[in-house]
Amino acid sequence: MDKKIDVSVITPFHNVDMKMFEACKESMLNQEIGFENIEWIIVLHNCTSEYYPCLKEMFKGYDNVILKELNNDKHTPSSPRNFGVQFATGKYIGFLDGDDRYTLHCLSEVTRHLDETDADVACFRREYELEREDLFALTETVLWNQLNERIIVEHGHWDNEVMFNGIFGMITSKIFRREFLVDKEISFDEEIPYAEDIAYTTEVLANAKKVCYLPQLIGYHYYINAGSLVQSSAKSGQTLVGYAKGFVKIFEAFRKYGIDSDAVHGLCMQLAFFILGADPISAEERIEIRDVLKSYLYDLKPLTPNKTRDEDTCRMFYNVPREVILNPENPYDNPYVKSMQSGALSLMKILSDNRDTDYGKMYSFDTIKTIDAYRFRVPLCDIYSIKPLIKLQTNIGEKNIMTSSLVTDYFITDSGELLPNTDEHFSQYLKALGETLSNKKSLFLTSWKDDKFVSNDGVLAGRFEQILVMKFLTAYLDRHKFLNVNLTSNRGKYFAYKGDDLYRMLLVDALIDRDIEQIVAINTVHIAKAFEYLDNNTDGILEEISRTDKERAAELEKIFKEGFGEDTLKKIWPSLDRTIGYGSGELKKYTDVMKKYTGSLPHNHGYYYTELALLGKAVEDESDLFVGLNNNNFYELMSLRKGENKDEVIALSEAEENGLYQLIITNAAGIYRCVSDHIIYCRKTDFSGVYFTIY
């Protein structure tokens, strides 16, 4: 090309989801700088055969799009990035991943600032989108002065905290002067298997004569998917040994340039979690990792709290890497790791947040630092013994008795008691439901009777499921559009009906739709009752469907005449692959009824929802085994095994295999050591949690 190019954008492409890549492409075509001023180098790296002709057709007629193929034994973006740089002719270079996108003004704004300042690199901000709510998002907050449009740091006048801490190593939030990269011979180290961005960025920032920071410019949209290296903990021992050796190169660069970076803590912290979750990893491999990294771990200093990390995070990032990596014989047998497993960290946060409540002052929450002290100071209770305190809130309007947070709702239990809810407590339920309903076409079944009311403290009281569905379908979905929840019925319809009328409406909409992939309910009661209703009211439902779609009604009528059998639902919805809804324990009878209609269709018990806490998640389809969730709550266990001391209470992590236990729950809604009516049977325990069935 003869035309002078402003910026070359290099995209490593490895079997990228084409829907995501379409969004990436649109962001490039619509750049305010003008797509004609961009050179887009797309390196298809170890791709399957169908991608190259697909992209070649997609970019037919675009002379400034350069497609290159690279096949090798490398598994990181480093080699395609290095390969792509060889073909770059632009004044500046940027790196864009194929499932991400630049914001529309990114390249025009960044290149303007680079031109005006003559900087070698510009650093801007990234926004992110989670594939699932439960994924880990690296904090995108910074310590820069964000009142400034730009900040210039010149070589020899480093601000270590600003330049080399937090997320400084992210390569995609930077644009580089190509001449500078060539002159300094800076490239990606293709032998570093993890965090190679940090090594590259360190070389850039250490050698740049001038760095331009743009605190207010959000230039990159980052998609966090479940398959990324950061999100997956299932890694082999040899993989982790390779990570450790790669970290040495990064840490040695820090030593070479005199850089004090919290990236040492962060990378070692990630590695420690990978070690704890790895299966299998041998003692010999853990010893090798220790020997590789021990000198850097001995040099670790406690972190200082700032706006990107609180005191608890500082303690964790200092203690966990040292305890796990430096103790290869038994990385689980350490005080801090044990406190994480036991739920002590969740407990201490609850106590700290509520130390100034009446309850917190009575039992001296501010002095409690251990689980033993908590058990000694705070008595066991049940939902009936705290009723007088709840009534002070609901009848008089009192506050700050049990929780410093605002009570947002009360759950009405089956016995008519009220249990408080707060935003922090409720977040666990909303996240779980969001994860269940994401990325699939879903028939979401629910129903309720209208017995909600507003108490004297101005707070809504209602059935747990009704409040969950109301909040999820309104504000939560509006705030979390990335969840990609696709329901067969319009959200508003869920609030226009109740009881059997709601089942009827949901079934009519679902039966018209041929493309349902899953049937979801909080529990199997709804699935059983909905299909019983369909079985008993087939003619009326078909008549209603025929008003909208006569052809579909005739198709369904033919299916229903054969009666419900093993494959009936697959005939109705060919893409249907499973049902999801808690149906274990006392709800098993409803699951059995459901199975009369769903036949051999796989069933997953989903999440174990209760008003006190979200207690567990099913480990796989067709299994009544759950793994306990150490989320916002603290759990204790009271043994029910014959012959054992009923007064002895242990932490969840201390459960023994084949033990029968009653759950005691402390939650973020101001419930402390409440003896619940939930009984679990422990099947196995490991670092990831306690695996149990419902008794």
NURO-151463 format. One line per field, with one value per residue (C-alpha): x, y, z. Coordinates in steps of 0.5 Angstrom, whole numbers, plus 500, padded with zeros to 3 digits. Example, Ala and Ser with C-alpha at 12.3 -4.5 7.8 and 13.67 -1.06 7.14 Angstrom:
<pts>
xx: (525|527) $
yy: (491|498) $
zz: (516|514) $
</pts>
This chain:
<pts>
xx: (500|503|498|501|498|497|496|497|493|495|490|492|486|485|478|475|467|465|459|464|469|463|463|470|470|465|469|474|470|467|473|473|480|477|478|482|488|488|492|489|494|490|494|490|494|493|486|482|481|475|477|482|477|471|475|478|471|469|474|474|475|479|486|488|486|492|491|497|497|502|502|507|507|506|500|500|498|506|508|502|503|511|509|504|509|514|508|506|508|504|507|503|502|496|494|487|484|479|473|474|474|476|471|470|474|480|485|483|484|490|494|492|495|502|503|502|507|512|511|513|507|500|496|489|483|479|472|470|464|463|461|458|457|461|468|474|475|482|481|481|482|488|492|493|490|484|482|487|486|493|499|506|512|519|525|528|522|518|513|513|506|503|507|508|503|495|494|500|502|495|498|491|490|496|498|506|510|513|520|521|519|524|530|529|528|522|518|514|518|515|517|513|507|503|503|507|504|507|514|513|510|516|521|517|516|523|526|521|523|516|510|503|497|490|486|479|480|476|479|478|472|475|471|472|470|470|476|481|487|486|479|481|484|484|492|497|503|508|504|505|512|512|509|514|519|516|515|522|524|519|521|528|526|524|530|534|530|529|522|518|511|505|505|510|505|499|502|505|498|495|500|498|491|493|497|491|486|491|489|494|500|506|510|516|513|511|518|521|516|518|526|524|521|523|528|523|518|523|523|516|514|507|503|500|492|490|484|485|486|484|487|484|487|494|494|492|496|502|501|497|503|508|504|502|509|514|510|510|510|503|500|493|496|497|494|491|489|485|482|480|477|473|470|473|475|467|466|471|468|461|463|467|461|456|460|457|450|446|448|455|456|453|457|463|464|470|474|473|479|478|472|473|472|466|463|465|462|455|450|446|439|434|429|424|428|430|423|422|428|425|418|422|424|418|413|416|421|428|434|441|439|442|445|448|446|439|434|431|426|424|423|416|418|413|412|410|416|420|428|431|435|440|443|450|446|442|447|449|442|442|449|447|440|444|449|443|439|445|447|441|434|430|423|423|418|415|409|406|401|400|401|407|406|410|412|412|420|418|420|417|416|414|416|423|422|417|422|428|424|422|429|432|427|427|433|438|437|437|444|447|445|452|449|445|439|434|427|421|416|416|419|413|408|411|408|401|399|400|398|396|395|402|404|399|402|409|407|403|409|414|410|410|417|421|428|428|435|433|427|429|426|428|426|422|416|414|416|412|406|407|407|401|397|399|397|390|389|392|386|385|392|392|386|390|396|392|390|397|400|395|401|405|398|397|404|403|396|399|405|400|396|401|401|407|413|421|422|416|419|425|419|416|423|429|434|432|438|436|432|435|431|433|429|433|431|424|423|425|417|416|422|419|413|417|421|414|414|421|423|430|432|438|436|441|439|442|443|440|437|434|432|438|443|445|448|450|451|450|456|453|447|443|447|444|451|452|458|458|459|463|461|458|456|459|457|458|456|452|453|447|451|449|453|457|456|450|453|460|460|465|466|464|471|472|466|468|466|460|458|450|450|445|447|448|448|451|450|451|443|444|443|448|449|442|441|437|432|437|441|446|450|457|460|467|472|477|480|475|469|465|461|454|447|441|438) $
yy: (500|507|511|513|509|512|506|498|494|487|481|474|470|463|460|466|466|469|473|476|477|481|486|487|488|493|497|497|499|505|508|516|516|513|505|508|510|504|497|491|485|479|473|466|462|455|455|450|450|453|460|463|462|465|471|472|473|477|482|482|489|491|493|495|488|483|476|472|465|462|455|453|449|456|457|464|470|472|469|471|478|478|475|481|486|484|487|493|500|504|510|507|500|497|490|488|481|478|477|485|491|499|504|508|514|510|510|518|520|516|518|525|525|521|526|532|529|525|520|513|509|512|508|509|505|499|497|490|485|478|472|470|474|469|470|474|481|484|491|496|502|506|510|516|523|522|529|530|529|526|525|525|521|522|517|518|521|515|514|507|506|509|506|499|497|495|493|496|490|490|490|492|498|501|504|504|508|503|506|506|498|497|501|498|491|490|484|478|473|467|462|465|461|466|474|475|482|484|482|486|492|492|493|498|503|502|504|509|516|519|515|519|516|518|517|519|515|509|506|498|494|487|481|476|469|463|459|464|462|467|464|456|453|446|446|440|441|441|447|451|449|453|459|459|459|464|469|469|472|478|478|479|485|488|487|489|496|497|496|495|492|489|484|480|479|478|473|469|469|467|461|459|458|454|450|449|447|443|436|432|436|432|434|434|439|443|443|445|451|453|452|457|462|462|468|472|470|471|478|480|486|487|491|498|499|504|505|498|494|494|491|484|484|486|481|475|477|477|471|466|466|465|459|455|456|455|449|444|438|440|447|446|446|453|458|463|458|454|461|461|454|455|461|465|471|472|472|477|481|480|482|488|491|490|492|498|495|493|486|488|492|487|481|486|484|489|484|478|476|468|463|460|467|468|461|463|470|469|465|460|462|460|464|464|467|473|475|480|484|483|486|492|493|491|494|500|502|501|500|498|493|487|490|496|495|497|492|492|486|481|474|470|463|457|458|465|468|474|474|480|481|486|488|484|478|478|478|471|469|474|472|464|465|470|464|459|463|466|464|459|460|459|457|460|457|460|462|465|467|475|475|481|487|493|493|500|501|502|495|490|483|477|470|469|466|472|477|474|473|481|483|479|481|488|492|486|485|492|493|486|486|482|476|475|472|470|468|465|470|478|480|484|478|475|481|480|473|469|462|457|463|464|457|457|464|461|455|458|463|457|452|457|458|452|454|453|450|449|449|453|453|455|448|442|444|449|444|438|443|446|440|437|443|442|435|437|443|441|443|450|451|449|453|459|457|457|464|466|460|455|451|450|448|443|440|440|437|431|430|431|425|420|422|424|419|419|423|428|434|433|433|439|443|439|444|442|439|439|441|445|446|444|438|434|432|433|436|429|427|433|431|424|427|432|426|423|428|430|423|421|429|430|434|438|440|447|451|450|456|458|464|464|463|460|453|449|448|441|438|435|433|427|428|430|431|439|443|448|455|459|466|472|467|463|456|452|444|441|433|429|422|418|417|424|430|434|441|441|445|445|450|447|446|441|436|429|424|420|425|428|435|441|447|453|460|467|471|478|480|480|473|470|463|461|454|452|446|444|438|435|429|430|425|428|434|438|445|447|445|440|436|433|431|433|429) $
zz: (500|498|503|510|515|522|526|525|529|530|532|534|532|534|533|535|536|530|533|538|532|528|534|534|526|527|532|527|521|525|528|528|526|519|517|511|516|519|517|521|521|523|524|524|529|529|527|524|516|516|519|513|507|512|514|507|504|510|508|501|498|504|502|509|512|512|513|515|517|523|525|530|537|541|545|547|543|543|537|533|535|534|527|526|528|522|517|520|517|521|525|531|533|537|540|539|541|536|542|544|541|541|543|537|539|541|536|534|541|543|536|537|544|542|536|541|546|542|547|546|549|551|556|557|560|559|561|561|560|563|560|567|573|577|573|576|573|575|578|572|577|578|582|577|578|574|574|569|562|561|565|562|565|563|563|570|573|575|579|581|584|578|573|575|580|579|572|569|564|560|553|550|553|550|543|542|537|532|531|538|539|533|535|542|539|544|542|546|550|546|552|557|558|562|564|558|557|564|561|555|558|563|557|554|560|563|556|554|554|555|557|556|561|559|566|563|556|556|549|550|551|554|554|560|558|562|558|559|563|569|570|569|575|572|570|571|575|569|567|573|573|567|569|575|570|566|572|574|567|569|576|574|569|575|579|573|572|580|579|586|583|586|580|584|589|584|580|586|589|582|582|589|588|581|586|591|585|581|580|579|582|585|591|587|582|588|590|584|584|591|589|582|586|593|593|590|596|601|598|599|603|606|601|603|603|597|593|589|595|602|608|608|600|602|608|603|597|602|606|601|596|602|605|599|595|600|604|598|602|605|602|605|612|613|618|612|607|613|615|607|607|614|612|617|612|610|618|620|614|617|624|622|617|623|629|631|631|637|636|634|641|645|643|642|634|634|639|635|631|631|630|637|640|635|638|645|645|640|642|637|635|631|627|632|638|633|632|637|634|627|630|632|625|621|626|629|624|628|624|626|631|627|621|619|612|609|610|603|603|608|606|609|611|610|618|617|620|617|615|613|606|604|597|599|602|596|591|591|589|583|581|581|577|572|571|570|565|561|554|552|550|556|559|566|570|576|580|586|590|592|599|600|604|606|613|618|616|609|606|602|605|600|599|597|590|588|591|587|580|581|582|577|571|573|575|575|568|566|569|567|559|558|561|555|558|553|555|552|555|555|562|563|563|569|573|570|572|578|580|574|570|570|568|562|559|560|557|551|549|550|546|540|540|537|539|547|549|557|562|568|575|582|584|580|584|578|572|575|576|570|566|570|568|561|561|564|559|553|549|551|551|543|542|545|541|534|535|534|530|527|524|530|534|529|530|537|537|533|538|544|541|542|550|554|553|553|547|547|550|544|539|541|542|538|541|548|552|560|565|571|578|585|587|592|599|601|594|590|590|585|581|580|578|573|570|568|563|562|561|559|558|563|569|573|580|580|586|593|594|602|605|609|604|598|600|594|587|583|581|575|571|574|581|587|590|591|593|598|597|601|598|603|609|614|616|622|623|628|628|628|628|633|639|638|642|639|643|639|633|627|621|614|612|618|616|616|610|611|617|618|620|621|618|622|618|619|613|611|612|620|622|627|628|626|627|621|619|613|614|609|609|607|602|601|602|599|598|593|598|602|597|600|599|602|607) $
</pts>
